[in-house]
């Protein structure tokens, strides 16, 4: 009887599928996975999103972000504003009040301020529950560690925002020119900060740039002055940091209902730093 059972089992065993059928099914599964991930692109500030290849943050990818607190908080604000949880690892100097003013939803913010040498483990564990994780590594990152964490992030469909450099980053996001508005001739206070954000990605290695307000008058990120109907008020002063000279250059702008930066008259003067 045992031999008869074995013969019967062999008789009903399924023969292998033709190779072309297997390949077609695998291609269909890969395409379905790619489409699902494309639909799950996480939001970024509108101006920044225009520079990113996918129009937002790609799940499973790592982004190298310059040491700009305002830029990082703007990215977290966009994500948390759409209902996504965000995490901060190894960033004890990022204030909760500053995050709130930038638009971050504190009810969806997890903090691991000082993980020390275990920051990599903290990010790995947090990524299993939090879609967007920002981290400042406490030391050099080995390519092998970065590759293992990348696999973990892809499995969890999480995004990694790294303050500093990162091996194999999907894109490097930095801030170049910087200019403030709000001061008058001996009066007033700073109200808006316009910066030039630069992005170099795997798909577009040549840097692409856009102007952003970090922050705008409402404390949130926004488009640059040139993208708005009106720029400034009469007697406003714009300032930008001269990094090489260590001085601040203030440029007075006589703005009387003008609608573009090109119409302004600038009178530069140096102020000792």
Number of C-alpha atoms within 10 A of each C-alpha: 6 7 8 8 10 10 11 11 10 9 9 8 8 7 6 7 8 8 8 9 10 12 11 10 11 12 12 12 12 11 12 12 11 12 11 11 15 13 9 14 16 23 21 19 21 16 19 25 16 15 22 21 17 13 17 21 26 24 21 22 19 28 24 24 25 20 15 14 17 20 25 20 23 24 26 29 27 22 25 23 15 11 12 18 20 27 23 22 24 24 19 14 8 16 10 14 11 14 20 15 15 25 22 24 21 15 10 15 19 15 17 17 17 16 17 14 12 12 20 20 12 17 25 18 12 22 25 14 15 20 22 28 26 26 22 20 22 16 9 8 13 10 12 10 11 17 13 11 20 22 14 18 24 16 13 18 22 26 25 27 27 22 21 17 16 21 16 16 20 21 24 23 27 19 19 11 14 20 20 24 26 19 19 17 9 7 9 12 12 15 14 24 24 24 23 17 24 20 22 21 19 12 11 13 11 11 15 15 19 16 22 26 25 28 22 20 15 12 19 20 28 22 20 20 21 14 13 11 10 15 20 21 16 14 15 21 27 24 20 18 16 14 10 6 10 10 14 17 19 22 20 22 22 18 21 14 12 16 17 16 15 8 12 15 12 15 11 13 11 10 9 9 10
